[in-house]
Amino acid sequence: MNKKKLAVTIFIVLFLSVFVVGAITEFFLSKSVTVTVTKKKYFRFDFELALDNAELGPGDSVAVDPKVKSDSTEEMYVFMKVTNPSVNNVPLYTYDVDDSWIVVDDSMTNAIVYAYASSDSMAPLSPGEETTYLTTKMTVRDISIPEYASIDNIDFTFEVFAVGTEGIDMNPTDAWAEAKQLFLQI
């Protein structure tokens, strides 16, 4: 009988121990829920270029119309990089740039960065506004047919960068230097 009482006592002690440990564990455990939130985009823009694939040779031109429309909620500064293949270290395409755009970086191989600005001050793009076209025509430079045939890739690229105006220098070259550092962090 003592064995029976001992077994019942052990059972009750184990049951209560499990119950007490369970209650303590529940009391000290914590739960968390992570809510995934998407950051609001303050600096959005539409980049338009109405151009289909073109077949071009020396002396040929193609109409282009690269411009930026601000869909942002804040003013922004706009930069556009034109990547242009070269032949014998001379750009393959020639183009005239609108007066609303100025060169801020021509140190890259086969690329030039323009700012939507005057010579001494950036032109902030307000919500709903759009830039002028950087250029309206790209023309393949007159080169010999053998030179032309030696080029593997004759594609040109327009790439747009926009940055909020707050805390960014108004001098176009300095603004690009600051913006470029921000883009390198992305």
N, C-alpha and C positions, 0 to 999 in steps of 0.2 A: 504494500500500500504506500509505503514511503516513496517507492520508486514512481508510483503513479502520481503522487502529489508533487514530487520533484519534476517529473515530466511536464505536468500541467503548469507548474510555476515557471519552468524554463520557457514553455510555450508562451505564457502570458508576458514574461519579461521580454522575449524576442519580439512578440507582436507589438508591445508598447514601445520598444526601442525603434522598431521600424517606423511606427506611427510618429514618434517624437522626432526622429531623424528626418522623416519626410516633411513634417510640419516645419522644422527648422530650415531645411533646405528650401522649401517653398518660400519661407519668410525672407531668406537672404538672397534668393535668385532674383535676377532682374531680366526684363525683356526689353527689346528695342525694336523699333520699326524704322527702316530707312525709306525716306520719301525721295524719289528721284525728281529733281527739278531741272528744267532747261533754262539756262541763262537767257535773259531778254537780250535781243540783238539791237543795240542802239545804232550801229553803223552798218546799215544794209544799203545795197545799191543794185541797180539794174545796169548791166553792161550790155550795150547793144552793138551789134555789128551785122548789118544786113548784107551778107556776102555768102554766096555759094562757092563751092570749089571752082577754081578758074584754071584754065590752061593758058600759060603765058610763056612767051619767048622774049629774046632781046628786043627792047624798044616797046614792048606791049605794056599796057596799063590796065589796072582794074580799079573800079570805084569802090571805096571803102567809107565807112562813116562811124568810126569808133567814138562813142560818147558815153557819159555816165549820168544816170538819173538817180538822185538821192531818194531812197525809201526810208531814210533814217528818221529818228526823232530829235536829233541834235545836228548842229553844223559839223561839217567834216572837211578836211583837206584831201584833195585827190591827186594821185600820181599815176602815170601810165608809162609802162615799160614797153618799148618796141624792140623786139628781137629780129634781126635782119641778117641773113646769111651774107658772107662776103666772098669775093673773088680777088685773089692777090691782095688781101688785107683792105679791100675797098668794098663798102656795102653794095650788095647786089641791087637793092631797091633804092630809088630816090623818091622823096615825097616832100611836099611843102607843109609846114606846120602852121596852124592857126595862131594868130597873135595872142590868144588867151592862154597859150601853153609855152613854157620856157624849159630849156635843158637844165637839169639839176645834177645829172650824173652821166658822164660819158666815159667813165673809166673801165667799163666792162667790155669784154670782147664780144662783138656782134650785138650789142644792146645799148640803148640810150633810155634814160628815165627822164620824163617830162613832168613838170608840176603845173597844175591849173592855177596860174598866178601871173602877176606882172613881174617886171624885172626885180622889184625890191619887196614885194609883199604877196603872200599867199592869198588866193581868192576863196574864201570859205563857201562851200556849197551848202545851202540851207535845205531843210526838208522840202521835198517836192520839186526842187530846182534840178536843172540838168546842165552839164557842161556843153561847150561848143564841141564840134568834131575836132579831134586832134589833127586829122588830115582828111582829105576827101578822095585821094588817089595815090596808089602805089604804082610806080613804073619800074619795070626791069631795065636796068642800065644797059646801054648799047655795048655789048661785048661780042667777041667773035663766037661763032658757032662751036669751035673746039673748046673754048673756055666754058661756054654754057653747058656743053655736053659733059664736062668734067665735074660738074656740081652734082652731088648726090641728093641734097635736100634744098629745095628753093622755097620752103614755107617761111612765112613771117608770122610773128605772134604779137598780139597786143595783150598786156596783162595789167590789171588795175589794182591799185592799193588805195585804201581810204583809212584815215585816222581822224579821231575827234580833235577838235581845235584846242580844247582845254589843256593848258600846260605845254603846248607845242609852239616853238618859235615861229614867228610870222615870216622870217626870211626864208625864201624857198629852198635854198641849199641847206641851211641849218634844219629846216623842217623835215627835209628828206632824210638827213643824217639821223635825226631823232626817230622818225617813223621807221626807217630801215632797222634800227636796233629793236624796236617793238616787234616788227615782223620776223626778225631772226629768232625771237623768243617763242614764237607760236609753233 
